[in-house]
């Protein structure tokens, strides 16, 4: 039985956004310990596809492109990037142009105070971190 695809799961202009998860694994890690810490990236990637199955295939292809790439850190430790999979695959509804809405996340149970606290001043936005010399990275590498 073929179910009709809801309009919210289609992209009228053929663009999708995928959140691809990859992590770095050192060769000398205990690979049997799933609780070990690791460096991981969420890569937001634009995908051009006519429908969601094609978008899914292209997202997998984009993610696996970095799978197995070997790197060496500043201490000479070697490892590889491992593509874990797709976290999110969403259609983009607007035509891509300056000011187009790419993602929308709805929060239905926030207080006004919590909504206001989500906003950051310019110097704390990620692309302006170098303008805030007092910000020190926390344990996860994020600047606060």
C-alpha positions in Angstrom: 0.0 0.0 0.0 1.5 3.3 -1.1 0.9 6.1 1.5 0.7 9.6 0.1 3.7 11.8 1.2 2.6 14.7 3.3 3.5 18.1 1.9 5.8 18.9 4.9 8.0 16.0 3.8 8.6 17.3 0.3 10.8 20.0 -1.0 9.1 22.3 -3.5 12.4 23.6 -4.9 14.5 20.4 -4.6 16.7 21.3 -1.7 17.2 19.4 1.5 19.4 19.9 4.6 21.1 16.9 6.2 22.9 16.8 9.6 25.7 14.2 9.2 27.4 12.8 12.2 31.0 11.8 12.1 33.6 11.2 14.8 37.3 10.8 15.1 38.8 7.6 16.4 42.4 7.2 17.3 44.1 3.9 16.3 45.2 3.2 19.9 41.7 3.7 21.5 39.9 0.9 23.3 37.4 0.3 20.5 35.3 -2.0 22.7 34.4 0.9 25.1 31.3 2.7 23.8 31.5 5.1 26.8 34.9 6.6 25.8 35.0 10.3 24.8 35.5 11.3 21.2 35.7 14.3 18.9 32.5 14.4 16.9 31.1 16.7 14.2 27.5 17.5 13.1 28.0 18.7 9.6 25.0 20.5 8.1 25.0 19.8 4.4 22.9 21.0 1.5 21.5 18.3 -0.7 19.9 18.9 -4.2 17.3 16.2 -4.8 13.9 15.9 -6.3 12.5 13.6 -3.6 13.3 12.3 -0.2 14.7 8.9 -1.2 17.1 10.6 -3.5 18.0 13.1 -0.8 18.6 10.2 1.6 20.9 8.5 -0.8 22.9 11.7 -1.6 23.2 12.4 2.2 24.7 9.0 2.8 27.0 9.5 -0.1 28.1 12.9 1.2 28.7 11.4 4.7 30.7 8.4 3.6 33.0 10.7 1.5 35.0 11.5 4.7 34.8 8.0 6.1 38.2 6.5 6.7 40.2 9.7 6.1 43.4 9.4 8.2 44.6 12.4 10.2 47.4 13.1 12.7 46.9 15.5 15.6 49.5 18.0 16.9 50.9 15.3 19.3 51.5 12.9 16.4 48.6 10.6 17.3 47.0 9.0 14.3 43.4 8.1 13.7 40.5 8.1 11.2 37.2 9.9 10.7 34.2 7.6 10.9 30.8 8.5 9.4 28.2 7.4 11.9 25.1 8.3 9.9 22.4 10.9 9.4 20.9 12.7 12.3 18.4 14.9 10.4 17.1 15.1 6.9 14.7 17.9 6.2 13.2 19.6 3.1 13.9 23.3 2.6 10.6 25.0 1.6 11.9 28.4 0.5 13.7 29.1 -2.7 17.4 29.5 -1.8 18.3 33.2 -1.8 19.5 35.8 0.6 17.2 35.6 3.6 15.7 32.2 2.8 14.6 30.2 5.8 16.7 27.0 6.0 15.6 25.4 9.2 12.8 26.0 11.6 12.6 24.4 15.1 9.4 24.8 17.1 9.4 25.1 20.9 5.9 24.8 22.3 6.7 24.8 26.0 9.2 27.6 26.6 8.6 30.5 28.9 9.1 34.0 27.5 12.2 34.2 29.8 13.6 31.0 28.3 13.0 32.2 24.7 14.8 35.5 25.5 17.7 33.6 27.1 18.2 31.7 23.8 19.4 34.9 22.2 23.2 35.6 22.2 24.9 39.0 21.9 27.0 39.4 18.7 30.4 38.7 20.4 29.1 35.3 21.7 27.9 34.1 18.3 30.1 31.3 17.0 31.5 33.2 14.0 32.6 36.1 16.3 34.3 34.1 19.0 37.7 35.7 18.1 36.2 39.1 19.2 35.8 37.8 22.8 39.2 37.1 24.2 37.8 36.4 27.7 35.8 33.4 26.5 37.6 30.2 27.4 36.6 26.8 25.9 34.8 24.5 28.3 35.4 20.7 28.5 33.6 20.2 25.3 35.6 22.8 23.4 32.7 25.3 23.3 33.5 28.9 24.3 31.3 30.4 27.0 
